[in-house]
Amino acid sequence: MIASEDARLESLGYKPQLNRVLGLFANFAVAFTYLSPMVGIYSLFVLGVGTGGPAYVWLTFLPVIGMLFVALVFGELASHYPIAGALYQYSKFSVGPRFGWFVGWFYGFALLITVAAVDTGVVSYVTALTHNWFGWNLNPAGHGTILLITLLLLAIQTTLNTTGARVMGNVAKFGVYVEILGTLGIAIILAIHGFHHGLGFLFSSQSVQHASHNPLGLNFHGNWLGAAVISVLAPVYIFYGFESAGDISEETKDAGRHVPKAMRWALIWGGIASFILTAALLLAMTKHDPVGATIKGGGIPFILGQLPSWLQDCLLLLIIFAFFSCGSSIQGAGGRLVFSYARDGALPGSSWISRVNTRFKTPVNALLVGAVITVLFCLLVYVNPGSNYHIWFVTYPANVNALVSLVSFGVSGIYLSFLLTVIAAIVARARGWEPTGSFRLGKWGWPVSIVAAGYLGAMFLNVVYPSGLSSARAFVNLDWITLLIIFVIAVLGVAYLFAARPDRNVERHLQGTVEPPEAPAVVT
């Protein structure tokens, strides 16, 4: 089987260099821990319940179903192109070198920004645990504290990721067990401790759509559907990362069959775990003024405060490891993308970046480059203007550090690169592409691709739409800031593309494969 997989890789123009040691569960584990229901819910619960009330739990199914269509499209591409770099490679072969390069450009920035967001997001939990155990009073908002903890976490993640795909897979596997304990386990514990509401509570909004009852001070003018458009972003910000199963295709046994399955499993089980934990947290909220008291009390820590202190410490450990394994999986996927890019000569210093460690069979230099860029993003916590800063018609709000403003691009950049990849699949299908992998959509290829593109387009607009700093949307999107960041990254990409012409190196590689650019998906 490995011989046939390596032969397929060589037919696409690549010499097998990475260690093919990951099975289905390890591949699934990397995708699942990147998606990470724990990290998503413990970060976004306040957003969801504060804008949609308890009924926001049902919005979980919208991104899960929408992304399942996307996963089907990606699964077909991954089965046909089992190559490290996933979205970049799919788009490159489907449309052409320049289009693929841009998809990888946006996707790479989004991945590295997400690593920075995840690793800095764990700081408050680490400081809480060190306070409980050692009596330390570290300031979770202090720049020095954020940088120190993040650098330590990133150093451990990078070290483990460079020591082999098997180590990365084992960390992810343990992360899956942690996710089970931190979602289903906590739900069971809360149920045993006693819920304060019946199941009917999950269908109520608690009037958060009215300004007088909204604990975040938001005004949806009594329209719950308007509130739901914002509230759905809480699960939308969770359900991606499954595509990382394709980033590690060259290290996965029987990748053509296992990667598509791992993508779907990560979404389905992530959706089930997220729904159960969110529902349990909602039912465990206080009887009196449940939404207001919970948000004013600090969100999930307020709900879990009813549990014994030793159990709270155990939960803090689970949360910290969930953040750690999530960041490790994202970094691993990002490193494979950087390696795949460099292997095609698409980056400056490509020959050095694309080197594979002879002992560990991992793209060590690519991982190091990704870690350095992540550190630079983390330094943006120091950029924190004390007053509003005006750039033409764009206003950067006071007291918002630059890293926070980048987090929304971590999501919008993912959705943009997903959308461009699905469009690439549609273009390939229109050109007569006939997939030959183990997983094929057959006659469902067109409708599935169209629904996937529609979902991604709608949610991309929902994430980036600039409705003003005074609107309810400003709670998650800083008006024009997200679009400005996308514009800046696009301009930088165009400038580099025309100055260095990396697409020519990519095109030269394509011309040496059995699937030339003019007929990108027809195997001869």
Secondary structure, 3 states (H helix, E strand, C coil): CHHHHHHHHHHCCCCCCCCCCECHHHHHHHHHHHHCHHHHHHHHHHHHHHHHCHHHHHHHHHHHHHHHHHHHHHHHHHHHCCCCCCHHHHHHHHCCHHHHHHHHHHHHHHHHHHHHHHHHHCHHHHHHHHHHHHCCCCCCCCHHHHHHHHHHHHHHHHHHHHCCHHHHHHHHHHHHHHHHHHHHHHHHHHHHHCCCCCHHHHHCCCCCCCHHHCCCCCCCCCCHHHHHHHHCHHHHCCCCCCCHHHHCHHHECCHHHHHHHHHHHHHHHHHHHHHHHHHHHHHCCCCCCHHHHHHHHCCHHHHHCCCCHHHHHHHHHHHHHHHHHHHHHHHHHHHHHHHHHHHCCCCCCHHHHCCCCCCCCCCHHHHHHHHHHHHHHHHHHHCCCCCCEEECCEEECCCCCHHHHHHHHHHHHHHHHHHHHHHHHHHHHHCCCCCCCCCCCHHHHHHHHHHHHHHHHHHHHHHHCCCCCCCHHHHCCCCCHHHHHHHHHHHHHHHHHHHHCHHHHHHHHHCCCCCCCCCCCCCC
